[in-house]
């Protein structure tokens, strides 16, 4: 599957929902989040995981999700639950499942295990669509291997920076998930940047992980803006109150979109006349800047602006 053949999915806001809660799953399906991941990992106790699989299957099959990306986060490959999570959910939800999110891979081999298992399930079930794969980078080993992971299989659509577990894995002194504290600058800048470069080079999305204090909207918005600035396409929402701020930050304004389309049009006309660069409303536009404005147009087209 080439870059152009990968499904184009909105991930401005990825809402986390415990797989054990019918009430929360129902609310999530009706929310404005671009993407909802029904969680079988951290939000579900070991004794409740088997039951949560069935709760998620019923939600995927029975609720009206509209355009929302329907995802299930499964337990990592070192656990006893991973393979049953995937087999049970895929067999139960089939075409009503868009992507699988894999927690805590360490190496390419961990990702390929899930990829191969999904291959077998799709063939056996005769699925007409390919289930996408999203991977959480949340261990120092995974960050060390992030380039290889990003390029390891055609099914992979997204890398997510799980800064909570990552901070623990690196032994970082961070009091609140997603908050940089007193460290000069952004303590998460390097891993975020490294992940985003790997994702962009592979033609897949980069998404920022959780911000623990959902009552601190200003702090959440600041982290959204940091993620957007370096090329990420969205951020997790651990509470519904974080959905709208993420949608706002990761969506260009109509004014920005109109200017970008207008500027590209001006450049294309100049290019057709053999002119390499042209001024437009105080902005010098050449091939490089036209490419920059095209990013805004592409985002707007995906959103439907």
N, C-alpha and C positions, 0 to 999 in steps of 0.2 A: 504494500500500500504506500503510494507516494504521499508527499506532503499535501498535494492538492486533493488527494482522495480521502484524507482524514475528515471525519465529520466536523463541522464547524459548530461548536457549542459555546453558549455564553456561560462564563464562570465568574462574573463580577462579584456575586455573592454566593458562597457555598454554605448552606445552612446545615449544621449538625443536629441530628435528631436521634435520641435513644431508640433502638429497635424494639424495646419492650413496651413502649407507650403508644397505644392506639390513638389516644387523644392528641398527643404531640404530632404523630404522623399525619393525622387528619388535618391539623392546623398547618403543617408544613406544606401539604399538597395545595392548600388554598392560599399560600403566601405568595409574595412577589419575588422570592428568591429565584435566581436563574437555575440553581442547582441545589438539590437536597441529597445529602448522603445519610442513609439509614444505617445507624451504627450497630455493629455486632462486637466491637472491640471494647475500648475503655469504658463506654457508658453502660455496659451490660456485665453483670456479675457472672462468674463461671457457671453457676447453677441455673442461670436464666437464659443462657445462650441458645440452647436448642429450641426453647419456646419462642425466643425473639425471632428466630429464622422464620417461623410460621406467621408471626405477627407481621413481619416485613413483607412476606409474600402476599398475604391478604391485602395489605395496603397498596402494594404495587399493582395488583390485579383489579382491585375494586374501586380505588379512588380515582378521581379525575385530576390528573397532574398537569393538564394543559401542555405548555411548551417546556415545563420544568425538566431539567436533566435528572433522571432517576438513577441514583447510585447507591451501592451498598458498600460500606467499609467492612472488610473481613479481617479476622485475626491474622497475625503474622505466621510465616511458614514454619517457625520453630515450635508452634503450639499444636495441641491435639485437635484444635477446632478448624484450622484453616481450610483443609480440603473439604470437610463436610459443609462449612459455610458456603463455599463456592458451588459445590454440587447441588446442595439442597435449594439454594436461592435461584440458581440458573434453571434447574429443572422445574422449579415451582413457578417462577415469574416469566421465564423465557423471553418473548418479544417485549415484555413490559419492563425490562431492565436495560438501561443504556450503558452503564459503566460499573466496573468493580474497582474499589479503592483498596490498595494493598498497604497495610501498616507495616512499618519497621523492616523493610528489606535491608540487607547488609551488602549484598553483591548482586551482580547480574544474574547469577544462578537462581536467586530467590524470585526474581521477577519472571524469569523464563519458566519456572515451575508453574506459576499461575497462567502464563501465556499458553503453555502446552495443554494444561488442564482445560482451559477455555476452548482451545482448538478441538479437543476431543468431544466436549459437551456440545459445541455448535454443530459438529458433524453428526453426532448421534441423535440430536434433537431435530436436525434439519432446519436450523434457524436461518432465516433469510437475511439477517443483519449480523454484523460482527460486533460483539460486546467490547466496548472500549476499556482501557486499563489506565488507572490513575495511581501514582505511586507517592507515598509519603517519605520524604527524606528527613529522617529524624534520629539517625545514629551517626557518629563521627565516621564509622567505616563507610556508610552509605554516601556521606558527603565526599569522602576521599575517592569514591568510585562513581561520583555523580555523572561524569561525562559518559562513561561506558554504559551506565544505567539508562541515561537519556536516549542513547542510540541503539539499545539492545533488541528492540522488537517493533514491528510495524503497528501493533495493537496499541502501543503506549501513546496516550494523548496529553498527559499532564503530569508535571512534577509539583509537589506541594511541600513547602518548607514547614515542618512540624517543630517549631522552635522550643516547645515545652520539653519534649523528650530529648531534643538535640542538646538543650542546655544541660540536662541531667547527664547525658552521655559524655559531654565534654568536661563535666565537672565545673560548670560555670556558676558563679554566685549571682543568681537572678531570683528576686523575691516574688515577682508576679509574672506570669506567662505573657510574653509579648512586650514587656516594658524593659527599656534599656537601662534604667536606673542611673547611677552616677558615673557610669563609664563615659569618657569623653567621646562624643559622637554617638554612633549607633553600634552597639555591641554585636548586633546581628547582621551588620552590613556585609561583611565578607561572605558568610555562608549564603545569604540571600542573593548576593551578586553572582557568586559562583554557580548557584543553582539556576539562576535566570539565564546566564550565558549558555550553560549546557542545554537548557530547554529550548532557547531560541535557535541555537545552532542545529538542533534536531527537528525544528519545525513544530514544536509542541508548546502547550501553555505552561506558564509558571504562575503559581498561586501562592499567596502568603497564608500562613496558618493562623492560629487562634490568638485573640486578645482577651485575657481572662476576666478583666473587670468590665463587664458589659454595662455598668452604670457610668463609666467614664467615656462618654461619647467623644469628647475632644481628643482624648488620647488615642482612641480607636481611629478617628479620622486622620490624625497625624500619621499613624502607622500605615493606613491605606495610601496616603499620599506618598510616603516613602517607597512603598511597594510599586505604585504606579510609575514613579519617577525612574526606577531602574528597569522597567519593562515588564512587570508582572501584570496579569490581566484581571486579578480579583483577590479577594481575601475571605477567609472563613468568617462565618457568623455563628457564635456559640449560643446566641439568644436572638429571637426575632427582632429585638430592638436594634440590632446591628445590620439588618438587611438594607434598609433605606440609605443609611450613610455610605455603605459600600457601593450600592447602585449609583449614588450621586457622584462619588469620587471617580469611579471607574467608567463613567459615561461622559463623553465629550458634550459640551453645551451645543445647542443648535447654532449659536453664533460661530463657534469654532468649526463646526461641520460645514456650514455654509461658506465660510472663508476658505477652508481647505479645498472644497470642491471648486470654488471659483478660482483659486490660485493654481490648482492643477490644470484647469481648463486654459488659463492664460499661458501657462508654461507650454502646454501641448501645442498651442497655436504658434508660439514663438519657435518651438522646436521644428515645426513643419516648415517654417520660413528660414530655417538654417541658423537660428539664433540660439546660443547656448545658455544664456541667462537673461533674465528680464526682471525689471522692477515692477512690483505690484503693491500699491497702497503702503509704501514705505518699507516693503520687504523685498530683498533680493532673492529671486528664485532661480535655482539651477537644478541639475539632475538629482543632487543629493538632498536638497530641501524638498523637492517634489516628492521624493520617496518618503520623507518624514511626514509630509501632509497626507500622503496616501495611507499611512497607518491610521490616521484619524478617520479617513473615509471608510476604510475597511472595518474599523470598530463600529462606526455609525451604521453601515450596511448590515452588520451582524445583529445589531440591536433593533434595526428597523426604523432608523431615523431618516 
